[in-house]
Amino acid sequence: MGLFRKVGKFMSDVKVEMSKVTWPTMDELKSSTWVVIVFSLAISAYIFLVDQGLTQLLKLIY
């Protein structure tokens, strides 16, 4: 099977698979985006607080 035939089959398969995808609505997309933003901020705050706590603990020890 030649390279161009393989690429053509791949593109055909991609087209078939993409037709099966259920795309989110704009409202679902906005909601998911806010969930990711809030979760990222929460994790960042947690890591910051743990880092600050460990820094203070190490300052007491050394």
mmJSON file of the N, C-alpha and C atoms, coordinates in Angstrom:
{"data_MODEL":{"atom_site":{
"group_PDB":["ATOM","ATOM","ATOM","ATOM","ATOM","ATOM","ATOM","ATOM","ATOM","ATOM","ATOM","ATOM","ATOM","ATOM","ATOM","ATOM","ATOM","ATOM","ATOM","ATOM","ATOM","ATOM","ATOM","ATOM","ATOM","ATOM","ATOM","ATOM","ATOM","ATOM","ATOM","ATOM","ATOM","ATOM","ATOM","ATOM","ATOM","ATOM","ATOM","ATOM","ATOM","ATOM","ATOM","ATOM","ATOM","ATOM","ATOM","ATOM","ATOM","ATOM","ATOM","ATOM","ATOM","ATOM","ATOM","ATOM","ATOM","ATOM","ATOM","ATOM","ATOM","ATOM","ATOM","ATOM","ATOM","ATOM","ATOM","ATOM","ATOM","ATOM","ATOM","ATOM","ATOM","ATOM","ATOM","ATOM","ATOM","ATOM","ATOM","ATOM","ATOM","ATOM","ATOM","ATOM","ATOM","ATOM","ATOM","ATOM","ATOM","ATOM","ATOM","ATOM","ATOM","ATOM","ATOM","ATOM","ATOM","ATOM","ATOM","ATOM","ATOM","ATOM","ATOM","ATOM","ATOM","ATOM","ATOM","ATOM","ATOM","ATOM","ATOM","ATOM","ATOM","ATOM","ATOM","ATOM","ATOM","ATOM","ATOM","ATOM","ATOM","ATOM","ATOM","ATOM","ATOM","ATOM","ATOM","ATOM","ATOM","ATOM","ATOM","ATOM","ATOM","ATOM","ATOM","ATOM","ATOM","ATOM","ATOM","ATOM","ATOM","ATOM","ATOM","ATOM","ATOM","ATOM","ATOM","ATOM","ATOM","ATOM","ATOM","ATOM","ATOM","ATOM","ATOM","ATOM","ATOM","ATOM","ATOM","ATOM","ATOM","ATOM","ATOM","ATOM","ATOM","ATOM","ATOM","ATOM","ATOM","ATOM","ATOM","ATOM","ATOM","ATOM","ATOM","ATOM","ATOM","ATOM","ATOM","ATOM","ATOM","ATOM","ATOM","ATOM","ATOM","ATOM"],
"id":[1,2,3,4,5,6,7,8,9,10,11,12,13,14,15,16,17,18,19,20,21,22,23,24,25,26,27,28,29,30,31,32,33,34,35,36,37,38,39,40,41,42,43,44,45,46,47,48,49,50,51,52,53,54,55,56,57,58,59,60,61,62,63,64,65,66,67,68,69,70,71,72,73,74,75,76,77,78,79,80,81,82,83,84,85,86,87,88,89,90,91,92,93,94,95,96,97,98,99,100,101,102,103,104,105,106,107,108,109,110,111,112,113,114,115,116,117,118,119,120,121,122,123,124,125,126,127,128,129,130,131,132,133,134,135,136,137,138,139,140,141,142,143,144,145,146,147,148,149,150,151,152,153,154,155,156,157,158,159,160,161,162,163,164,165,166,167,168,169,170,171,172,173,174,175,176,177,178,179,180,181,182,183,184,185,186],
"type_symbol":["N","C","C","N","C","C","N","C","C","N","C","C","N","C","C","N","C","C","N","C","C","N","C","C","N","C","C","N","C","C","N","C","C","N","C","C","N","C","C","N","C","C","N","C","C","N","C","C","N","C","C","N","C","C","N","C","C","N","C","C","N","C","C","N","C","C","N","C","C","N","C","C","N","C","C","N","C","C","N","C","C","N","C","C","N","C","C","N","C","C","N","C","C","N","C","C","N","C","C","N","C","C","N","C","C","N","C","C","N","C","C","N","C","C","N","C","C","N","C","C","N","C","C","N","C","C","N","C","C","N","C","C","N","C","C","N","C","C","N","C","C","N","C","C","N","C","C","N","C","C","N","C","C","N","C","C","N","C","C","N","C","C","N","C","C","N","C","C","N","C","C","N","C","C","N","C","C","N","C","C","N","C","C","N","C","C"],
"label_atom_id":["N","CA","C","N","CA","C","N","CA","C","N","CA","C","N","CA","C","N","CA","C","N","CA","C","N","CA","C","N","CA","C","N","CA","C","N","CA","C","N","CA","C","N","CA","C","N","CA","C","N","CA","C","N","CA","C","N","CA","C","N","CA","C","N","CA","C","N","CA","C","N","CA","C","N","CA","C","N","CA","C","N","CA","C","N","CA","C","N","CA","C","N","CA","C","N","CA","C","N","CA","C","N","CA","C","N","CA","C","N","CA","C","N","CA","C","N","CA","C","N","CA","C","N","CA","C","N","CA","C","N","CA","C","N","CA","C","N","CA","C","N","CA","C","N","CA","C","N","CA","C","N","CA","C","N","CA","C","N","CA","C","N","CA","C","N","CA","C","N","CA","C","N","CA","C","N","CA","C","N","CA","C","N","CA","C","N","CA","C","N","CA","C","N","CA","C","N","CA","C","N","CA","C","N","CA","C","N","CA","C","N","CA","C","N","CA","C"],
"label_alt_id":[null,null,null,null,null,null,null,null,null,null,null,null,null,null,null,null,null,null,null,null,null,null,null,null,null,null,null,null,null,null,null,null,null,null,null,null,null,null,null,null,null,null,null,null,null,null,null,null,null,null,null,null,null,null,null,null,null,null,null,null,null,null,null,null,null,null,null,null,null,null,null,null,null,null,null,null,null,null,null,null,null,null,null,null,null,null,null,null,null,null,null,null,null,null,null,null,null,null,null,null,null,null,null,null,null,null,null,null,null,null,null,null,null,null,null,null,null,null,null,null,null,null,null,null,null,null,null,null,null,null,null,null,null,null,null,null,null,null,null,null,null,null,null,null,null,null,null,null,null,null,null,null,null,null,null,null,null,null,null,null,null,null,null,null,null,null,null,null,null,null,null,null,null,null,null,null,null,null,null,null,null,null,null,null,null,null],
"label_comp_id":["MET","MET","MET","GLY","GLY","GLY","LEU","LEU","LEU","PHE","PHE","PHE","ARG","ARG","ARG","LYS","LYS","LYS","VAL","VAL","VAL","GLY","GLY","GLY","LYS","LYS","LYS","PHE","PHE","PHE","MET","MET","MET","SER","SER","SER","ASP","ASP","ASP","VAL","VAL","VAL","LYS","LYS","LYS","VAL","VAL","VAL","GLU","GLU","GLU","MET","MET","MET","SER","SER","SER","LYS","LYS","LYS","VAL","VAL","VAL","THR","THR","THR","TRP","TRP","TRP","PRO","PRO","PRO","THR","THR","THR","MET","MET","MET","ASP","ASP","ASP","GLU","GLU","GLU","LEU","LEU","LEU","LYS","LYS","LYS","SER","SER","SER","SER","SER","SER","THR","THR","THR","TRP","TRP","TRP","VAL","VAL","VAL","VAL","VAL","VAL","ILE","ILE","ILE","VAL","VAL","VAL","PHE","PHE","PHE","SER","SER","SER","LEU","LEU","LEU","ALA","ALA","ALA","ILE","ILE","ILE","SER","SER","SER","ALA","ALA","ALA","TYR","TYR","TYR","ILE","ILE","ILE","PHE","PHE","PHE","LEU","LEU","LEU","VAL","VAL","VAL","ASP","ASP","ASP","GLN","GLN","GLN","GLY","GLY","GLY","LEU","LEU","LEU","THR","THR","THR","GLN","GLN","GLN","LEU","LEU","LEU","LEU","LEU","LEU","LYS","LYS","LYS","LEU","LEU","LEU","ILE","ILE","ILE","TYR","TYR","TYR"],
"label_asym_id":["A","A","A","A","A","A","A","A","A","A","A","A","A","A","A","A","A","A","A","A","A","A","A","A","A","A","A","A","A","A","A","A","A","A","A","A","A","A","A","A","A","A","A","A","A","A","A","A","A","A","A","A","A","A","A","A","A","A","A","A","A","A","A","A","A","A","A","A","A","A","A","A","A","A","A","A","A","A","A","A","A","A","A","A","A","A","A","A","A","A","A","A","A","A","A","A","A","A","A","A","A","A","A","A","A","A","A","A","A","A","A","A","A","A","A","A","A","A","A","A","A","A","A","A","A","A","A","A","A","A","A","A","A","A","A","A","A","A","A","A","A","A","A","A","A","A","A","A","A","A","A","A","A","A","A","A","A","A","A","A","A","A","A","A","A","A","A","A","A","A","A","A","A","A","A","A","A","A","A","A","A","A","A","A","A","A"],
"label_entity_id":["1","1","1","1","1","1","1","1","1","1","1","1","1","1","1","1","1","1","1","1","1","1","1","1","1","1","1","1","1","1","1","1","1","1","1","1","1","1","1","1","1","1","1","1","1","1","1","1","1","1","1","1","1","1","1","1","1","1","1","1","1","1","1","1","1","1","1","1","1","1","1","1","1","1","1","1","1","1","1","1","1","1","1","1","1","1","1","1","1","1","1","1","1","1","1","1","1","1","1","1","1","1","1","1","1","1","1","1","1","1","1","1","1","1","1","1","1","1","1","1","1","1","1","1","1","1","1","1","1","1","1","1","1","1","1","1","1","1","1","1","1","1","1","1","1","1","1","1","1","1","1","1","1","1","1","1","1","1","1","1","1","1","1","1","1","1","1","1","1","1","1","1","1","1","1","1","1","1","1","1","1","1","1","1","1","1"],
"label_seq_id":[1,1,1,2,2,2,3,3,3,4,4,4,5,5,5,6,6,6,7,7,7,8,8,8,9,9,9,10,10,10,11,11,11,12,12,12,13,13,13,14,14,14,15,15,15,16,16,16,17,17,17,18,18,18,19,19,19,20,20,20,21,21,21,22,22,22,23,23,23,24,24,24,25,25,25,26,26,26,27,27,27,28,28,28,29,29,29,30,30,30,31,31,31,32,32,32,33,33,33,34,34,34,35,35,35,36,36,36,37,37,37,38,38,38,39,39,39,40,40,40,41,41,41,42,42,42,43,43,43,44,44,44,45,45,45,46,46,46,47,47,47,48,48,48,49,49,49,50,50,50,51,51,51,52,52,52,53,53,53,54,54,54,55,55,55,56,56,56,57,57,57,58,58,58,59,59,59,60,60,60,61,61,61,62,62,62],
"pdbx_PDB_ins_code":[null,null,null,null,null,null,null,null,null,null,null,null,null,null,null,null,null,null,null,null,null,null,null,null,null,null,null,null,null,null,null,null,null,null,null,null,null,null,null,null,null,null,null,null,null,null,null,null,null,null,null,null,null,null,null,null,null,null,null,null,null,null,null,null,null,null,null,null,null,null,null,null,null,null,null,null,null,null,null,null,null,null,null,null,null,null,null,null,null,null,null,null,null,null,null,null,null,null,null,null,null,null,null,null,null,null,null,null,null,null,null,null,null,null,null,null,null,null,null,null,null,null,null,null,null,null,null,null,null,null,null,null,null,null,null,null,null,null,null,null,null,null,null,null,null,null,null,null,null,null,null,null,null,null,null,null,null,null,null,null,null,null,null,null,null,null,null,null,null,null,null,null,null,null,null,null,null,null,null,null,null,null,null,null,null,null],
"Cartn_x":[0.856,0.0,0.896,0.68,1.512,1.215,2.132,2.019,0.755,0.482,-0.686,-1.987,-2.015,-3.209,-3.428,-2.331,-2.426,-2.928,-2.397,-2.832,-4.3,-4.7,-6.103,-7.027,-6.63,-7.442,-7.516,-6.38,-6.365,-7.336,-7.277,-8.166,-9.631,-9.896,-11.26,-11.736,-10.859,-11.201,-11.428,-10.614,-10.777,-12.144,-12.528,-13.827,-14.97,-14.883,-15.925,-15.999,-14.844,-14.822,-15.302,-14.924,-15.344,-16.857,-17.48,-18.933,-19.649,-18.941,-19.528,-19.417,-18.642,-18.378,-19.617,-19.919,-20.984,-20.321,-20.473,-19.823,-20.644,-19.982,-20.727,-21.379,-22.478,-23.107,-22.273,-22.573,-21.82,-21.991,-23.198,-23.43,-22.628,-22.586,-21.796,-20.309,-19.866,-18.463,-18.094,-18.96,-18.713,-18.692,-19.621,-19.687,-18.425,-18.004,-16.794,-15.563,-15.529,-14.402,-14.315,-15.456,-15.449,-15.021,-15.431,-15.018,-13.495,-12.912,-11.463,-10.754,-11.256,-10.637,-10.683,-11.846,-11.994,-11.123,-11.113,-10.298,-8.809,-8.391,-6.983,-6.593,-7.467,-7.19,-7.138,-8.037,-8.051,-6.769,-6.355,-5.123,-3.917,-3.899,-2.797,-2.733,-3.88,-3.915,-3.435,-3.861,-3.443,-1.927,-1.377,0.067,0.813,0.311,0.936,0.955,-0.171,-0.253,0.662,0.7,1.596,3.046,3.381,4.744,5.125,4.225,4.508,4.66,3.794,3.877,5.185,5.593,6.853,8.048,7.958,9.035,9.186,8.071,8.128,8.647,8.224,8.692,10.208,10.706,12.139,12.919,12.332,12.993,13.114,12.111,12.165,13.219,13.358,14.304,15.742,15.981,17.348,17.559],
"Cartn_y":[-1.175,0.0,1.23,2.121,3.306,4.338,5.262,6.313,7.147,7.544,8.389,7.633,6.355,5.552,5.45,5.285,5.224,6.546,7.642,8.965,9.175,8.778,8.913,8.095,6.87,6.031,6.646,7.157,7.798,8.975,9.829,10.996,10.571,9.515,8.997,8.49,7.771,7.268,8.417,9.451,10.624,11.258,11.393,11.992,11.185,9.854,8.982,9.145,9.119,9.228,10.594,11.656,13.004,13.192,12.433,12.533,11.896,11.067,10.413,11.261,12.332,13.154,13.964,14.024,14.897,16.149,17.251,18.488,19.192,19.829,20.522,21.796,22.159,23.433,24.556,25.786,26.93,27.057,26.797,26.879,25.815,24.592,23.531,23.881,24.469,24.853,25.938,26.929,28.001,27.441,26.558,25.958,25.147,24.364,23.56,24.441,25.529,26.456,27.039,27.435,27.996,26.954,25.718,24.652,24.509,24.522,24.395,25.589,26.796,27.993,27.951,27.648,27.61,26.514,25.339,24.24,24.592,25.222,25.621,26.635,27.592,28.592,27.941,27.001,26.318,25.506,24.783,23.994,24.916,26.03,26.989,27.558,27.905,28.436,27.387,26.142,25.066,24.878,24.818,24.635,25.817,27.032,28.222,28.13,27.763,27.682,26.588,25.448,24.371,24.823,25.484,25.975,26.987,27.898,28.895,28.244,27.28,26.574,25.816,25.11,24.38,25.327,26.466,27.465,27.96,28.265,28.741,27.639,26.415,25.294,25.109,25.197,25.056,26.219,27.416,28.564,28.345,27.698,27.414,26.369,25.381,24.294,24.775,25.551,25.961,27.377],
"Cartn_z":[0.0,0.0,0.0,-0.935,-1.062,0.009,0.133,1.143,0.934,-0.317,-0.581,-0.304,-0.563,-0.289,1.226,1.985,3.448,4.017,3.497,3.961,3.619,2.417,2.013,2.9,3.23,4.114,5.503,5.985,7.3,7.328,6.307,6.27,6.181,5.454,5.362,6.717,7.42,8.755,9.737,9.624,10.495,10.257,8.993,8.655,9.266,9.176,9.732,11.251,11.906,13.367,13.832,13.117,13.508,13.368,12.463,12.324,13.512,14.288,15.458,16.72,16.653,17.831,18.181,19.473,19.958,20.516,19.819,20.215,21.288,22.266,23.329,22.798,23.46,23.127,23.722,23.325,23.835,25.349,25.868,27.31,28.059,27.519,28.14,28.124,27.034,26.901,27.91,28.07,29.044,30.46,30.757,32.083,32.378,31.432,31.61,31.77,31.025,31.121,32.518,33.08,34.439,35.466,35.278,36.19,36.161,34.973,34.845,35.478,35.26,35.829,37.347,37.918,39.372,39.973,39.368,39.867,39.809,38.719,38.59,39.656,39.915,40.959,42.335,42.598,43.895,44.095,43.088,43.187,43.354,42.624,42.751,44.161,44.732,46.09,47.09,46.912,47.808,47.747,46.543,46.399,46.994,46.8,47.381,48.903,49.499,50.954,51.512,50.858,51.301,51.181,50.095,49.892,50.971,51.262,52.292,53.664,53.95,55.227,55.366,54.328,54.382,54.468,53.798,53.89,55.317,55.968,57.356,58.284,58.047,58.86,58.723,57.518,57.313,57.919,57.93,58.56,60.074,60.668,62.107,62.418,61.545,61.778,61.571,60.512,60.201,60.568],
"occupancy":[1.0,1.0,1.0,1.0,1.0,1.0,1.0,1.0,1.0,1.0,1.0,1.0,1.0,1.0,1.0,1.0,1.0,1.0,1.0,1.0,1.0,1.0,1.0,1.0,1.0,1.0,1.0,1.0,1.0,1.0,1.0,1.0,1.0,1.0,1.0,1.0,1.0,1.0,1.0,1.0,1.0,1.0,1.0,1.0,1.0,1.0,1.0,1.0,1.0,1.0,1.0,1.0,1.0,1.0,1.0,1.0,1.0,1.0,1.0,1.0,1.0,1.0,1.0,1.0,1.0,1.0,1.0,1.0,1.0,1.0,1.0,1.0,1.0,1.0,1.0,1.0,1.0,1.0,1.0,1.0,1.0,1.0,1.0,1.0,1.0,1.0,1.0,1.0,1.0,1.0,1.0,1.0,1.0,1.0,1.0,1.0,1.0,1.0,1.0,1.0,1.0,1.0,1.0,1.0,1.0,1.0,1.0,1.0,1.0,1.0,1.0,1.0,1.0,1.0,1.0,1.0,1.0,1.0,1.0,1.0,1.0,1.0,1.0,1.0,1.0,1.0,1.0,1.0,1.0,1.0,1.0,1.0,1.0,1.0,1.0,1.0,1.0,1.0,1.0,1.0,1.0,1.0,1.0,1.0,1.0,1.0,1.0,1.0,1.0,1.0,1.0,1.0,1.0,1.0,1.0,1.0,1.0,1.0,1.0,1.0,1.0,1.0,1.0,1.0,1.0,1.0,1.0,1.0,1.0,1.0,1.0,1.0,1.0,1.0,1.0,1.0,1.0,1.0,1.0,1.0,1.0,1.0,1.0,1.0,1.0,1.0],
"B_iso_or_equiv":[0.0,0.0,0.0,0.0,0.0,0.0,0.0,0.0,0.0,0.0,0.0,0.0,0.0,0.0,0.0,0.0,0.0,0.0,0.0,0.0,0.0,0.0,0.0,0.0,0.0,0.0,0.0,0.0,0.0,0.0,0.0,0.0,0.0,0.0,0.0,0.0,0.0,0.0,0.0,0.0,0.0,0.0,0.0,0.0,0.0,0.0,0.0,0.0,0.0,0.0,0.0,0.0,0.0,0.0,0.0,0.0,0.0,0.0,0.0,0.0,0.0,0.0,0.0,0.0,0.0,0.0,0.0,0.0,0.0,0.0,0.0,0.0,0.0,0.0,0.0,0.0,0.0,0.0,0.0,0.0,0.0,0.0,0.0,0.0,0.0,0.0,0.0,0.0,0.0,0.0,0.0,0.0,0.0,0.0,0.0,0.0,0.0,0.0,0.0,0.0,0.0,0.0,0.0,0.0,0.0,0.0,0.0,0.0,0.0,0.0,0.0,0.0,0.0,0.0,0.0,0.0,0.0,0.0,0.0,0.0,0.0,0.0,0.0,0.0,0.0,0.0,0.0,0.0,0.0,0.0,0.0,0.0,0.0,0.0,0.0,0.0,0.0,0.0,0.0,0.0,0.0,0.0,0.0,0.0,0.0,0.0,0.0,0.0,0.0,0.0,0.0,0.0,0.0,0.0,0.0,0.0,0.0,0.0,0.0,0.0,0.0,0.0,0.0,0.0,0.0,0.0,0.0,0.0,0.0,0.0,0.0,0.0,0.0,0.0,0.0,0.0,0.0,0.0,0.0,0.0,0.0,0.0,0.0,0.0,0.0,0.0],
"pdbx_formal_charge":[null,null,null,null,null,null,null,null,null,null,null,null,null,null,null,null,null,null,null,null,null,null,null,null,null,null,null,null,null,null,null,null,null,null,null,null,null,null,null,null,null,null,null,null,null,null,null,null,null,null,null,null,null,null,null,null,null,null,null,null,null,null,null,null,null,null,null,null,null,null,null,null,null,null,null,null,null,null,null,null,null,null,null,null,null,null,null,null,null,null,null,null,null,null,null,null,null,null,null,null,null,null,null,null,null,null,null,null,null,null,null,null,null,null,null,null,null,null,null,null,null,null,null,null,null,null,null,null,null,null,null,null,null,null,null,null,null,null,null,null,null,null,null,null,null,null,null,null,null,null,null,null,null,null,null,null,null,null,null,null,null,null,null,null,null,null,null,null,null,null,null,null,null,null,null,null,null,null,null,null,null,null,null,null,null,null],
"auth_seq_id":[1,1,1,2,2,2,3,3,3,4,4,4,5,5,5,6,6,6,7,7,7,8,8,8,9,9,9,10,10,10,11,11,11,12,12,12,13,13,13,14,14,14,15,15,15,16,16,16,17,17,17,18,18,18,19,19,19,20,20,20,21,21,21,22,22,22,23,23,23,24,24,24,25,25,25,26,26,26,27,27,27,28,28,28,29,29,29,30,30,30,31,31,31,32,32,32,33,33,33,34,34,34,35,35,35,36,36,36,37,37,37,38,38,38,39,39,39,40,40,40,41,41,41,42,42,42,43,43,43,44,44,44,45,45,45,46,46,46,47,47,47,48,48,48,49,49,49,50,50,50,51,51,51,52,52,52,53,53,53,54,54,54,55,55,55,56,56,56,57,57,57,58,58,58,59,59,59,60,60,60,61,61,61,62,62,62],
"auth_comp_id":["MET","MET","MET","GLY","GLY","GLY","LEU","LEU","LEU","PHE","PHE","PHE","ARG","ARG","ARG","LYS","LYS","LYS","VAL","VAL","VAL","GLY","GLY","GLY","LYS","LYS","LYS","PHE","PHE","PHE","MET","MET","MET","SER","SER","SER","ASP","ASP","ASP","VAL","VAL","VAL","LYS","LYS","LYS","VAL","VAL","VAL","GLU","GLU","GLU","MET","MET","MET","SER","SER","SER","LYS","LYS","LYS","VAL","VAL","VAL","THR","THR","THR","TRP","TRP","TRP","PRO","PRO","PRO","THR","THR","THR","MET","MET","MET","ASP","ASP","ASP","GLU","GLU","GLU","LEU","LEU","LEU","LYS","LYS","LYS","SER","SER","SER","SER","SER","SER","THR","THR","THR","TRP","TRP","TRP","VAL","VAL","VAL","VAL","VAL","VAL","ILE","ILE","ILE","VAL","VAL","VAL","PHE","PHE","PHE","SER","SER","SER","LEU","LEU","LEU","ALA","ALA","ALA","ILE","ILE","ILE","SER","SER","SER","ALA","ALA","ALA","TYR","TYR","TYR","ILE","ILE","ILE","PHE","PHE","PHE","LEU","LEU","LEU","VAL","VAL","VAL","ASP","ASP","ASP","GLN","GLN","GLN","GLY","GLY","GLY","LEU","LEU","LEU","THR","THR","THR","GLN","GLN","GLN","LEU","LEU","LEU","LEU","LEU","LEU","LYS","LYS","LYS","LEU","LEU","LEU","ILE","ILE","ILE","TYR","TYR","TYR"],
"auth_asym_id":["A","A","A","A","A","A","A","A","A","A","A","A","A","A","A","A","A","A","A","A","A","A","A","A","A","A","A","A","A","A","A","A","A","A","A","A","A","A","A","A","A","A","A","A","A","A","A","A","A","A","A","A","A","A","A","A","A","A","A","A","A","A","A","A","A","A","A","A","A","A","A","A","A","A","A","A","A","A","A","A","A","A","A","A","A","A","A","A","A","A","A","A","A","A","A","A","A","A","A","A","A","A","A","A","A","A","A","A","A","A","A","A","A","A","A","A","A","A","A","A","A","A","A","A","A","A","A","A","A","A","A","A","A","A","A","A","A","A","A","A","A","A","A","A","A","A","A","A","A","A","A","A","A","A","A","A","A","A","A","A","A","A","A","A","A","A","A","A","A","A","A","A","A","A","A","A","A","A","A","A","A","A","A","A","A","A"],
"auth_atom_id":["N","CA","C","N","CA","C","N","CA","C","N","CA","C","N","CA","C","N","CA","C","N","CA","C","N","CA","C","N","CA","C","N","CA","C","N","CA","C","N","CA","C","N","CA","C","N","CA","C","N","CA","C","N","CA","C","N","CA","C","N","CA","C","N","CA","C","N","CA","C","N","CA","C","N","CA","C","N","CA","C","N","CA","C","N","CA","C","N","CA","C","N","CA","C","N","CA","C","N","CA","C","N","CA","C","N","CA","C","N","CA","C","N","CA","C","N","CA","C","N","CA","C","N","CA","C","N","CA","C","N","CA","C","N","CA","C","N","CA","C","N","CA","C","N","CA","C","N","CA","C","N","CA","C","N","CA","C","N","CA","C","N","CA","C","N","CA","C","N","CA","C","N","CA","C","N","CA","C","N","CA","C","N","CA","C","N","CA","C","N","CA","C","N","CA","C","N","CA","C","N","CA","C","N","CA","C","N","CA","C","N","CA","C","N","CA","C"],
"pdbx_PDB_model_num":[1,1,1,1,1,1,1,1,1,1,1,1,1,1,1,1,1,1,1,1,1,1,1,1,1,1,1,1,1,1,1,1,1,1,1,1,1,1,1,1,1,1,1,1,1,1,1,1,1,1,1,1,1,1,1,1,1,1,1,1,1,1,1,1,1,1,1,1,1,1,1,1,1,1,1,1,1,1,1,1,1,1,1,1,1,1,1,1,1,1,1,1,1,1,1,1,1,1,1,1,1,1,1,1,1,1,1,1,1,1,1,1,1,1,1,1,1,1,1,1,1,1,1,1,1,1,1,1,1,1,1,1,1,1,1,1,1,1,1,1,1,1,1,1,1,1,1,1,1,1,1,1,1,1,1,1,1,1,1,1,1,1,1,1,1,1,1,1,1,1,1,1,1,1,1,1,1,1,1,1,1,1,1,1,1,1]
}}}
